[in-house]
Amino acid sequence: MKYFGGVEGGATHSRLVICDESGKSVGATSGLGTNHWGIGIPECARRIADMVERAKEEAGIPKETPLTSLGLSLSGCEQEATNRELEQELRTTFPDLAQNYAVSSDTMGSMYTASSIGGMVLISGTGSNCLLRNPDGSTSNCGGWGNFLGDEGSAWYISYRAVKVVFDHMDNFEQSAAPVEKTWSLIKEHFSLETRLDMLPHCYAKFDKPFFANLCKKLSQNAENGDELARSLFREAGVHLARMILALLPNVHQDLVKSGDLSVVCVGSVWSSWNLLQEAFISELAKTSINFDLKLVRITKSSAYGACYLGADSADFDLPRNYADNVTVLHTYTDPRKKAKATNGCNC
């Protein structure tokens, strides 16, 4: 019996799944973050090995039996050189862990959980990133540069913009078009502030990006309750996320959309507020002519499955998979110009 592993790795936590030859999960576990930029490659490898051993024990797989393949879709694994370094560390330090490895970014795991031919992944969680992969393996990206250089449309950026709008308003630097009182109260509560000066440690010496980004969830509740400033922040995020898609459309190959639509895998907590993003998102897309539909989907399984599929493919094993069971459709966007042509019976 052959066994195939996959790891979904983030900066704060990771998940692992082991599948048998039929594609059925026989073991799963979770662990600490596996972004090697934050913890170093040796520690990253140790954490991966620890998860594999725990999942093998759950599955009843002998400790000395290596996995046929191990797919690693990890935050921070965007560079081929460091990916090879991580693989070498695993092979050297843990020689019986797996026979084959496939190391890639976390966006690839999300994409391959939903499709085998590629598509687009749009991450809007703590940070943001958008990746396109064509069937020939060529890739393009927009974003993914972190909070100093980007992260538009993410939970961190929405939270940052809330603080910025309130501070600019109170400084009389730029007046907010919407009342700021509810947002300011939320900021004070979240960061335990008495004055604005108390915000400075959270921006510098004690900056904690995930904690900062968690303000976004509370802002979404304010938005749901009708607060106009909070609603405007999510509209802005909707525009930014649409622009990421539009930035990559010129690089889409025709064989990726021959079915008539492009799959966009939407990953991250901000997509839970789709109702707050939708109107501005669609309005921004409508500014550009798009000849195919955009099918926004959310994965219903851990992207560790996509990593598992990538690993199996690297070992030339056709691991059974049912992509329809892995996703749910969030929204299908059709260009209004395309709709008008269809209504008028135009085939041009």
Disulfide bonds with the S-S distance in Angstrom:
Cys346-Cys348 2.14
